[in-house]
Amino acid sequence: MEGHYDWVGAVAISRDGRLIASGDEKGILIPWDGDTGEPLTQPFQAHSFQCIDSLDFSPDGTVLATGSWDETTKLWNTKTWQLQGNPINCRDYVNCVRYSPSGQHLAIATLGKIQIWDPNTRECIIVFKSHAAHTSISRASIRPFNKSLAWTPDGRRLLSAGTNADATIREWDSTSWEQVSGSPWKGHNKQICAIAVNSAATLVASASYDNDVRLWRLSDKQTIAIFRHSHWMRCVTFSLDGEYILSGGGNKKISEWAVPEDVLPVSKVSFHS
C-alpha cells in the first residue's frame, strides 16, 4: 500500500475491516479498500500541511475523524470522502481522537486538554486538563500534556495517558467526567504513546518510550506483566481473540506477546484446557 510521500502519522481500520485510512505529516489523507488494499480516492489534503496524528472511524464506519497539529479535528463522510460539517476548532495540537463505542461521544486529546464532543451536534460537552494539570517535582520544567486515549467497550470509562512529566494512565467516569478511584495508574517513567483495551474489558496494554509494554488488570489497575523491548515503543493493540499483544516502535519490528493464560477470560482458558 504505497501512496504517501512523507512519513505516516496515523492509520485506522473500520470495525468491519472494509475501510482503512492513513494520514501523513503533511496533512495528506488516503482512504483504502480493506479487502484489496487499493486506494479509494486520490490522496487529498485533509489538513493544512500539518501532521495528521490520529484517525478513528465511527462505530458504524460512516464517518472518519482526523486530528491534526493544525489544531482541528475534521469529520469525513466515508462514502463521498467529503468534509462533513465545519472542522472542530480544538485550539491546540491534536494528539488523539477516539469515538466512544456508541458513537455518541468523540474524545479529543490536545496538548493542554481533553475535550469531549457530541459529533452529531458539534456540541462540546466538557473540557478538562487531565495530564496537563499534573507534573512531578523532579520534572517541573517539562510541560506535561495529554497523548493517548482509549474507551472501555461499554463506554463507561475513558482512559487517558500522558507524557514524560506525567507518564501515568488516568481513568475517567463518562457519566460524571470525574477521575475514578485508584487513578492514576503508575509504572511507566516516560511518555505513554498508546493504550488499548481488550474486547472483554478486563485488560489494558500500554506502550511507552521507556521501552516497555505493560499489561494492566482493569479491575484493580495493577501491572500484571511487562514486555521489555530494546527500543522505545509507539503503538500497541490486542489480537482479535485477545490472546496476544502486538507492539511496534524504534526497533523497526512488530512484536507479538502472549497474554498470560491466568489472566485470560474464563472462556479462553476453558477452551485451551
CORSULBEL-V925893 format. One record per backbone hydrogen bond with DSSP energy under -1.0 kcal/mol. NH is the residue of the N-H (numbers start at 0). CO is the residue of the C=O. If there is no record, write none. Layout:
NH|CO  NH|CO
//
This chain:
8|22  9|22  11|20  13|18  16|13  19|31  20|11  21|29  22|9  23|27  24|6  26|23  28|43  29|21  31|19  32|37  33|17  36|32  39|30  43|28  45|26  45|43  46|26  48|46  51|23  52|66  53|66  55|64  57|62  60|57  63|75  64|55  65|73  66|53  67|71  68|50  70|67  72|87  73|65  75|63  76|81  77|61  80|76  83|74  87|72  89|70  90|70  93|67  94|108  95|108  97|106  99|104  102|99  105|116  106|97  107|114  108|95  109|112  110|92  113|127  114|107  115|125  116|105  117|122  121|117  124|115  125|115  127|113  131|128  132|129  133|130  135|164  138|135  139|136  141|138  145|110  146|160  147|160  149|158  151|156  154|151  157|171  158|149  159|169  160|147  161|167  162|144  165|162  167|165  168|184  169|159  171|157  172|177  173|155  176|172  179|170  182|179  184|168  191|161  192|206  193|206  195|204  197|202  200|197  203|215  204|195  205|213  206|193  207|211  208|190  210|207  212|226  213|205  214|224  215|203  216|221  217|201  220|216  223|214  224|214  226|212  228|210  232|207  233|247  234|247  236|245  238|243  241|238  244|256  245|236  246|254  247|234  249|231  251|248  254|246  256|244  258|242  262|259  263|260  267|264  268|264  269|265  270|266  271|267  272|268
//
